[in-house]
Amino acid sequence: MKVLITGTAQGIGKAIAERFLAEGHQVTGIDRQPSGIAHPHYTHYQADVRDTDRLPVLEGVEILINCAGTQNEDDIDINLKAVIRLTERYGVQPHIHSILHIGSASGHTGSEFPEYCASKGGLLAYTKNVAMRVAAFDATCNSLDPGGVLTPLNDCVINDPELWAQIMDETPMRKWATPQEIADWAYFLTVVNTFCTGQSIVVDGGESINRKFVWKD
């Protein structure tokens, strides 16, 4: 299939692109950083997702995965407004098979930076809106909302023993996801899945459902 993925220079986006390439798909990536992927079926466009004038002209995209994102840096413009523009441009059209937004568990819990939570929370409603419209093309639209993931963006807490211990105390599975685990979910929701739509799937090791009950021994 013809796949467009944003945020492919590192982390989750790169892992998703590599997963699709391993399965034989034709992948186009957009990122403001240079590509770290060398593959004959991969095309990279170095552009900021906010810059509509520099986005490529692509026809017949079958799978769109909006993964480009940031934390505490123009979050609403990058994490929400750019996703809307790219989806309306590349995703809502007759050739589309599936659309996936990479959101965040914080969009459900509100437990991070204010604009970040607002941007990811906005994706929840937008996902449902798009799902209703692309159903006419027999296509799905969902969001995949990870908790902690072992990416370079999170190195500041991953490499701090005290903070990491606190985070693990709040995570029932006592671990974070690898980018490859999230890529497996992305592949399932966009290729294998043909019926689940308009949903926001939280993958966070149980952190968002953790409710510690304190009582006297």
Backbone hydrogen bonds, N-H to C=O, Kabsch-Sander energy under -0.5 kcal/mol:
donor,donor_aa,acceptor,acceptor_aa,energy
3,V,1,M,-0.8
3,V,26,Q,-3.2
4,L,63,I,-2.9
5,I,28,T,-2.7
6,T,65,I,-2.1
7,G,30,I,-3.0
8,T,30,I,-0.6
13,G,10,Q,-0.6
14,K,10,Q,-1.3
15,A,11,G,-2.1
16,I,12,I,-2.6
17,A,13,G,-2.3
18,E,14,K,-2.5
19,R,15,A,-1.9
20,F,16,I,-2.2
21,L,17,A,-2.4
22,A,18,E,-2.1
23,E,19,R,-0.9
24,G,21,L,-1.6
25,H,20,F,-2.2
26,Q,1,M,-2.1
27,V,25,H,-0.6
27,V,41,H,-2.3
28,T,3,V,-2.8
29,G,43,T,-3.1
30,I,5,I,-1.7
31,D,45,Y,-2.0
39,H,37,I,-0.6
42,Y,39,H,-1.9
43,T,27,V,-2.2
45,Y,29,G,-2.8
46,Q,44,H,-0.5
47,A,31,D,-1.3
47,A,45,Y,-1.0
51,D,48,D,-2.1
52,T,50,R,-1.3
54,R,51,D,-1.5
55,L,52,T,-0.7
58,L,56,P,-0.8
62,E,2,K,-2.4
63,I,2,K,-1.9
64,L,98,S,-2.0
65,I,4,L,-2.8
66,N,64,L,-0.5
66,N,100,L,-2.6
67,C,65,I,-1.0
78,I,74,D,-2.5
79,N,75,D,-3.0
80,L,75,D,-0.6
80,L,76,I,-1.1
81,K,76,I,-2.9
82,A,77,D,-1.7
84,I,80,L,-2.4
85,R,81,K,-2.3
86,L,82,A,-2.7
87,T,83,V,-2.5
88,E,84,I,-2.5
89,R,85,R,-1.8
90,Y,86,L,-3.2
91,G,86,L,-0.6
91,G,87,T,-1.8
92,V,87,T,-2.0
93,Q,91,G,-1.8
96,I,93,Q,-1.8
97,H,62,E,-3.5
98,S,62,E,-1.8
99,I,140,T,-2.1
100,L,64,L,-2.6
101,H,142,N,-2.2
102,I,66,N,-2.8
103,G,101,H,-1.0
103,G,144,L,-1.9
105,A,146,P,-2.9
107,G,104,S,-1.7
108,H,105,A,-1.6
109,T,105,A,-1.7
110,G,106,S,-2.7
117,C,113,F,-2.8
118,A,114,P,-2.2
119,S,115,E,-2.6
120,K,116,Y,-2.5
121,G,117,C,-2.6
122,G,118,A,-2.1
123,L,119,S,-1.0
124,L,120,K,-0.8
124,L,121,G,-0.7
125,A,121,G,-0.9
126,Y,122,G,-2.2
127,T,123,L,-2.6
128,K,124,L,-1.2
129,N,125,A,-2.0
130,V,126,Y,-2.7
131,A,127,T,-2.4
132,M,128,K,-1.9
133,R,129,N,-1.2
134,V,130,V,-2.9
135,A,131,A,-1.0
136,A,133,R,-0.9
137,F,134,V,-1.8
138,D,135,A,-2.0
139,A,134,V,-1.8
140,T,97,H,-1.4
142,N,99,I,-1.9
143,S,199,Q,-2.6
144,L,101,H,-2.7
145,D,143,S,-0.6
145,D,201,I,-3.5
147,G,203,V,-2.0
150,L,177,A,-2.7
151,T,149,V,-2.0
154,N,151,T,-1.7
155,D,152,P,-1.6
157,V,154,N,-1.4
158,I,154,N,-2.3
159,N,155,D,-2.5
160,D,157,V,-1.2
164,W,160,D,-3.0
165,A,161,P,-1.9
166,Q,162,E,-1.7
167,I,163,L,-2.4
168,M,164,W,-2.5
169,D,165,A,-1.6
170,E,166,Q,-0.8
170,E,167,I,-0.9
171,T,168,M,-1.0
173,M,205,G,-1.7
174,R,171,T,-2.3
177,A,148,G,-1.9
181,E,178,T,-0.5
182,I,178,T,-1.6
183,A,179,P,-2.2
184,D,180,Q,-1.9
185,W,181,E,-1.7
186,A,182,I,-2.4
187,Y,183,A,-2.5
188,F,184,D,-2.3
189,L,185,W,-2.6
190,T,186,A,-1.4
191,V,187,Y,-2.6
192,V,187,Y,-1.0
193,N,188,F,-3.2
198,G,141,C,-3.3
201,I,143,S,-2.8
201,I,199,Q,-0.5
202,V,200,S,-0.6
203,V,145,D,-1.8
207,E,204,D,-1.5
209,I,206,G,-0.8
210,N,206,G,-0.5
210,N,207,E,-1.0
214,V,212,K,-0.7
